[in-house]
Amino acid sequence: MQEYEYLGQLQQLDGRIDTFSGKLINLREQEEYEELQSQLKETKQAQEEKEAKLAAEKHVQKKMEDELELLDLKIKHEEGKLYGGEIGNLKELKGIQEEVKLLKDKKDQMETTLLELLDKADNMNSEFNGIESKVKELTAEVQRSEEDYKKAIEEIEKQIEELKAKREKVSSGISPSLVSLYEEIRKSKRLAAVVIADGICQGCFVELPAEEVDKMFRDDKLWRCSQCRRILLK
């Protein structure tokens, strides 16, 4: 019967639809996109951490610069008293000289520390710029990968839609009762309609009795495998 030929075509179309549907779940483009997203997230996190450390380092640096500025003012103030000629007491002058020397020693130490901080900040800034460049690079890659991913989905969905249109046309040539049976079997078995080759069901690969196979080929009625209950196609 011609509707059994249509049923065979329906099974082939469903097989192809299943294959394309499986591809939607395991797209290489999706794996690449998700991997790049993960890399971007980790790199952005590293960027935020580096930015926070850099900000803290600059805060310490600014605080020391302010302290140095105050120290400079204090030194100038003390030197003003030292060389201003207003103090004639030698003991007091000597005390101011010692104070100025201590302040200048402290200034030298702070300037050395500040230079170290500046050098450290420069290195951190270079590292931050490197991470920032990496974020920009990964962002561009994620956008490209997302476009590839969407394109791959669109292409597969287009093929599935075309196959479904063919499926609808083919299924219109099959009786509703047979389609209903076919669909019911498909719920548990992807292959619902299979051919029989050399007396063997191509669904469960069990050899059927020769007498049964002979009757099937001489009769146009619906035949199902006695083992797996799939619809048998001649």
C-alpha angles and dihedrals in degrees: 000000000000094000089064088056088052089048090056090051090048090054091050091050092048089050091055091045089052090050093051091044088053090052089056089059096046104036116161087212090056092052091049092047093050092046091052090046089054092049091049092050092050092046092049089050090051088048092053092048092048091046091052092050091047091051090050090049091050090049090056089045092051091047091053092047089053091048090050091050090053090045090053090052091050092049091050090048093051092044088051089057090044097053100025094090093230095111116067099168107107093204091053091046090051090051091052091049090053090047091051090049092051091048092050091047089051089048091052091051092047092048090051090050090046091053089052090049091049091050091048091047091051090053091047090047090053090050090048092050089051092052090045090054090048090052091052091047093049092045089057091046092049090051092049092046091049090053091050090048093050091045092051090050092048092050093049093044089050090053091047091051091050090050091048090053089053090045092055091051093049095045090055087070092057125080114256091238092055092046089050091052091046092051092048092054089046090062090072102019126042089207106059099158120041138168124244115231123188089346092305124121107234091210102058097007093231117146111239124216111276092232091054092048091049092052091048093056091048095047128064095205124111113284127193130188109262089217107043099013094230119148110263120223122202 
